[in-house]
Amino acid sequence: MANGAAPAWFARPPRGSARLAAAAALVLAASGPLRAPAFAQDVGSGLKETLYSAEDAADFLSQPWKFNLQPTYERRANGSSGYLLLQPYLTFDAGVLIWTRFEWPVPQVDDQGGSTTAGVGDLQWVTLGGLMASERYGRLGTGPVFVFPTASSSEMGQGKFQIGPALGYSYRGLKAWQFAFLLQQFFSFAGDPDRSRVNELKLQPYVTRLLSDSWYVQTKPTIELNFAKGTSSVPLDLVIGTVVGGRWSLYLEATVYPGWTSPPSTDYKLTLNVGYLFPPPLSRP
């Protein structure tokens, strides 16, 4: 340092914004390439529109939440019934997947016995937990099913509180096909003492053929074995459905009861479904 001159780094120290810029440059150089903050990426991914296919609409154990409105008409030998079935499907991730479904026929109009009655039916709630998820083996879950006697008149419900086990399974491993089943057993334990006890098994197999342009055909008959009354029901069922705009699930379902039903029946049922699919509100990005 000639003539006592100060070193260059001391003679012209950076000031104000120049000093801040120098510090920022050192930090950026040490941290590597510039990246968007994690929270910004999460917000951006959450804003992307999620669309769904016929696979999601036809699979009762699918991830998206579904809200179905089902105008239904049933023709029976002793009368007929028409109702709007409310049917939400909800899935929660609590460390393990929990799937739940509610079914409630409201409003309902019944002309059984010659008189016309309006009201609501019984509320059914089934929940499956611990869903095993595997592309190779499918998804499996078990849990309870409940029935609450919310019917406003005797012919619209069974008049009994019911509980029992449920088992559900879904498999998508075969191209253009889906297979599933829902098994439910109902036992009555309380309710109107004048009403018959309930001991009933319901098995609903799902066989779905996926078509082009978001269309599908499906059969999902509800097989009923009533051990308390000694009756059985093994119907034939056909569903033709589609998904519109990646969100709206539409299908028409027809169910008939052939001669092997015990006792024999000429009943039939027609159902129109209008459903909406959307991501679970608290789903992970």
C-alpha positions as CSV (number, residue, x, y, z in Angstrom):
1,M,0.0,0.0,0.0
2,A,2.0,3.0,-1.3
3,N,1.9,6.3,0.5
4,G,-0.3,4.8,3.2
5,A,-3.3,4.5,0.8
6,A,-6.2,2.5,2.0
7,P,-7.0,-0.8,0.3
8,A,-9.5,-0.6,-2.6
9,W,-12.2,-2.6,-0.8
10,F,-12.0,-0.1,2.1
11,A,-11.6,3.1,0.0
12,R,-14.9,2.6,-1.9
13,P,-17.3,0.7,0.3
14,P,-20.7,-0.1,-1.2
15,R,-23.5,2.1,0.0
16,G,-27.3,2.0,0.2
17,S,-28.8,0.0,-2.6
18,A,-25.5,-1.1,-3.9
19,R,-24.7,-2.8,-0.6
20,L,-28.0,-4.6,-0.6
21,A,-27.6,-5.7,-4.2
22,A,-24.2,-7.1,-3.4
23,A,-25.6,-9.1,-0.4
24,A,-28.5,-10.4,-2.5
25,A,-26.1,-11.5,-5.2
26,L,-24.1,-13.5,-2.7
27,V,-27.2,-15.2,-1.3
28,L,-28.6,-16.1,-4.8
29,A,-25.2,-17.5,-5.9
30,A,-25.1,-19.7,-2.9
31,S,-28.7,-21.0,-3.2
32,G,-28.5,-22.1,-6.8
33,P,-31.1,-21.5,-9.6
34,L,-34.1,-19.3,-8.8
35,R,-37.2,-21.3,-8.0
36,A,-40.8,-20.3,-7.3
37,P,-41.8,-20.5,-3.6
38,A,-43.5,-23.8,-2.6
39,F,-46.7,-22.0,-1.6
40,A,-47.0,-20.4,-5.1
41,Q,-46.6,-23.7,-6.8
42,D,-49.3,-25.2,-4.5
43,V,-51.7,-22.3,-5.2
44,G,-51.1,-22.6,-9.0
45,S,-51.7,-26.4,-9.0
46,G,-54.9,-25.9,-7.0
47,L,-56.3,-23.5,-9.5
48,K,-56.0,-26.0,-12.3
49,E,-59.4,-27.5,-13.3
50,T,-59.8,-31.2,-12.4
51,L,-61.8,-33.1,-14.9
52,Y,-63.1,-36.7,-14.5
53,S,-63.8,-39.6,-16.8
54,A,-66.4,-42.3,-17.1
55,E,-64.1,-44.5,-14.9
56,D,-64.5,-42.1,-12.0
57,A,-68.3,-41.8,-12.5
58,A,-68.9,-45.5,-12.8
59,D,-66.6,-46.5,-9.9
60,F,-68.5,-46.1,-6.6
61,L,-65.1,-46.2,-4.7
62,S,-63.5,-43.4,-6.8
63,Q,-61.7,-40.5,-5.2
64,P,-63.8,-37.5,-6.3
65,W,-66.8,-36.4,-4.3
66,K,-70.1,-37.1,-6.1
67,F,-73.5,-35.7,-5.5
68,N,-76.3,-37.6,-7.3
69,L,-79.9,-36.7,-7.7
70,Q,-81.9,-39.7,-8.8
71,P,-85.6,-39.4,-9.8
72,T,-86.8,-42.9,-9.5
73,Y,-90.1,-44.7,-10.4
74,E,-90.9,-48.1,-9.1
75,R,-93.9,-50.2,-10.3
76,R,-95.1,-53.0,-8.0
77,A,-98.0,-55.4,-8.1
78,N,-99.8,-53.6,-5.2
79,G,-99.0,-50.1,-6.3
80,S,-96.2,-47.7,-7.4
81,S,-93.7,-45.3,-5.8
82,G,-91.9,-42.3,-7.1
83,Y,-89.2,-40.5,-5.3
84,L,-86.1,-38.3,-5.6
85,L,-83.1,-40.2,-4.1
86,L,-80.3,-38.0,-2.6
87,Q,-77.0,-39.8,-2.9
88,P,-73.7,-38.1,-1.9
89,Y,-70.5,-40.1,-2.1
90,L,-67.6,-38.6,0.0
91,T,-64.0,-39.7,0.5
92,F,-61.7,-38.5,3.2
93,D,-57.9,-39.0,3.7
94,A,-57.3,-39.4,7.4
95,G,-54.0,-41.3,7.1
96,V,-56.2,-44.1,5.6
97,L,-58.9,-43.5,3.0
98,I,-62.4,-43.4,4.4
99,W,-65.3,-43.6,1.9
100,T,-68.9,-42.9,2.9
101,R,-72.3,-42.8,1.2
102,F,-75.7,-41.5,2.2
103,E,-79.0,-42.5,0.6
104,W,-82.3,-40.8,1.4
105,P,-85.5,-40.9,-0.7
106,V,-87.0,-37.5,-0.4
107,P,-89.7,-36.4,-1.4
108,Q,-91.5,-39.7,-2.0
109,V,-95.0,-40.4,-3.3
110,D,-96.5,-43.9,-2.8
111,D,-99.9,-45.2,-3.8
112,Q,-99.6,-48.7,-2.3
113,G,-102.9,-50.0,-0.9
114,G,-105.0,-47.7,-3.1
115,S,-104.3,-44.5,-1.2
116,T,-101.7,-41.9,-2.2
117,T,-99.2,-40.8,0.5
118,A,-96.3,-38.3,0.3
119,G,-93.3,-38.0,2.6
120,V,-89.7,-39.2,3.0
121,G,-88.1,-42.6,3.4
122,D,-85.5,-44.2,5.7
123,L,-82.0,-42.8,5.7
124,Q,-79.1,-45.2,5.0
125,W,-75.5,-44.5,5.8
126,V,-72.6,-46.8,4.9
127,T,-68.9,-46.1,5.6
128,L,-65.8,-48.1,4.4
129,G,-62.4,-47.5,6.0
130,G,-58.9,-48.7,5.7
131,L,-59.2,-48.9,1.9
132,M,-56.3,-51.0,0.5
133,A,-55.3,-49.3,-2.8
134,S,-53.3,-51.1,-5.4
135,E,-53.2,-50.9,-9.2
136,R,-52.6,-54.7,-9.3
137,Y,-55.1,-55.8,-6.8
138,G,-57.7,-53.0,-6.6
139,R,-59.2,-51.3,-3.6
140,L,-60.8,-53.0,-0.6
141,G,-62.5,-51.6,2.5
142,T,-64.8,-52.6,5.3
143,G,-67.0,-50.8,7.8
144,P,-70.5,-50.4,9.2
145,V,-73.8,-49.6,7.6
146,F,-76.7,-47.9,9.5
147,V,-80.4,-47.4,8.7
148,F,-82.4,-44.7,10.5
149,P,-86.2,-44.9,10.5
150,T,-86.9,-41.4,9.2
151,A,-89.8,-42.5,7.0
152,S,-92.8,-40.3,7.5
153,S,-95.3,-43.2,6.9
154,S,-95.2,-46.9,7.4
155,E,-95.2,-47.9,3.8
156,M,-92.2,-45.8,3.0
157,G,-89.8,-47.4,5.5
158,Q,-89.2,-50.4,7.7
159,G,-89.7,-48.6,11.0
160,K,-86.5,-50.1,12.5
161,F,-83.0,-48.9,13.5
162,Q,-80.5,-51.1,11.8
163,I,-76.8,-51.8,11.9
164,G,-74.5,-54.3,10.2
165,P,-71.2,-54.9,8.5
166,A,-70.3,-53.8,4.9
167,L,-67.5,-54.7,2.5
168,G,-66.6,-53.0,-0.7
169,Y,-64.2,-53.8,-3.5
170,S,-63.2,-52.1,-6.8
171,Y,-60.8,-53.2,-9.6
172,R,-59.7,-51.3,-12.7
173,G,-56.8,-53.4,-13.8
174,L,-58.4,-54.7,-17.0
175,K,-58.4,-52.3,-20.0
176,A,-61.8,-50.9,-20.8
177,W,-63.4,-52.9,-17.9
178,Q,-64.2,-52.2,-14.3
179,F,-65.4,-54.7,-11.6
180,A,-66.7,-54.0,-8.1
181,F,-69.1,-55.1,-5.4
182,L,-70.7,-53.8,-2.3
183,L,-71.9,-56.3,0.4
184,Q,-74.2,-55.1,3.2
185,Q,-75.8,-57.0,6.1
186,F,-78.7,-55.4,8.0
187,F,-79.9,-56.3,11.5
188,S,-82.6,-54.4,13.3
189,F,-82.0,-53.6,17.0
190,A,-84.6,-51.0,18.0
191,G,-87.6,-49.2,16.6
192,D,-91.4,-49.8,16.2
193,P,-92.2,-53.0,18.1
194,D,-95.1,-53.7,15.8
195,R,-92.9,-53.8,12.7
196,S,-91.2,-56.9,11.5
197,R,-87.6,-57.5,12.5
198,V,-84.9,-57.0,9.8
199,N,-82.3,-59.6,8.9
200,E,-81.3,-58.9,5.3
201,L,-78.3,-59.3,3.1
202,K,-77.7,-57.1,0.1
203,L,-75.0,-57.7,-2.5
204,Q,-74.5,-55.3,-5.4
205,P,-72.0,-56.4,-8.1
206,Y,-70.8,-53.8,-10.6
207,V,-69.6,-54.8,-14.1
208,T,-68.8,-51.8,-16.3
209,R,-67.7,-51.7,-19.9
210,L,-66.0,-48.4,-20.8
211,L,-66.8,-47.0,-24.3
212,S,-65.4,-44.1,-26.4
213,D,-66.3,-40.5,-25.8
214,S,-66.9,-40.9,-22.1
215,W,-69.8,-43.3,-22.5
216,Y,-70.2,-46.6,-20.6
217,V,-72.6,-49.4,-20.0
218,Q,-73.0,-51.1,-16.7
219,T,-74.9,-53.6,-14.7
220,K,-75.3,-53.2,-10.9
221,P,-78.3,-55.2,-9.7
222,T,-79.0,-55.2,-5.9
223,I,-79.4,-58.8,-4.9
224,E,-81.5,-59.1,-1.7
225,L,-81.8,-62.1,0.6
226,N,-84.4,-61.5,3.4
227,F,-83.7,-64.1,6.0
228,A,-86.5,-62.9,8.3
229,K,-89.2,-63.3,5.6
230,G,-87.7,-66.1,3.6
231,T,-87.7,-64.1,0.3
232,S,-85.1,-63.3,-2.3
233,S,-84.7,-60.9,-5.2
234,V,-82.2,-61.3,-8.0
235,P,-83.0,-58.6,-10.6
236,L,-81.6,-57.8,-14.0
237,D,-80.2,-54.3,-14.4
238,L,-78.8,-52.2,-17.2
239,V,-77.2,-48.7,-17.0
240,I,-76.3,-46.5,-19.9
241,G,-74.2,-43.5,-18.8
242,T,-71.9,-40.7,-19.9
243,V,-69.8,-37.9,-18.4
244,V,-70.4,-34.4,-19.8
245,G,-67.8,-31.7,-19.5
246,G,-65.6,-33.8,-17.2
247,R,-67.9,-33.1,-14.3
248,W,-71.5,-34.1,-14.9
249,S,-72.4,-37.8,-14.6
250,L,-75.6,-38.7,-16.4
251,Y,-77.2,-42.2,-16.7
252,L,-80.4,-44.0,-17.2
253,E,-81.0,-47.3,-15.3
254,A,-83.7,-49.9,-15.8
255,T,-84.3,-52.8,-13.4
256,V,-86.6,-55.8,-13.8
257,Y,-87.4,-58.8,-11.6
258,P,-87.6,-62.1,-13.6
259,G,-89.5,-65.2,-12.6
260,W,-86.7,-66.6,-10.4
261,T,-87.4,-63.8,-7.9
262,S,-89.1,-65.4,-4.8
263,P,-92.0,-64.8,-4.7
264,P,-92.3,-64.2,-8.4
265,S,-92.7,-60.5,-9.4
266,T,-93.5,-58.4,-12.4
267,D,-92.1,-55.3,-10.7
268,Y,-89.7,-52.9,-12.5
269,K,-87.8,-49.7,-11.7
270,L,-86.6,-46.8,-13.8
271,T,-83.9,-44.4,-12.5
272,L,-82.5,-41.2,-14.0
273,N,-79.2,-40.0,-12.5
274,V,-77.8,-36.4,-12.6
275,G,-74.6,-36.2,-10.7
276,Y,-71.7,-33.7,-10.2
277,L,-68.1,-34.7,-9.5
278,F,-65.5,-32.5,-7.9
279,P,-62.3,-32.8,-5.8
280,P,-62.6,-33.3,-2.1
281,P,-62.3,-29.8,-0.5
282,L,-59.4,-30.8,1.7
283,S,-57.6,-33.0,-0.8
284,R,-53.8,-32.9,-1.0
285,P,-52.3,-31.1,-4.0
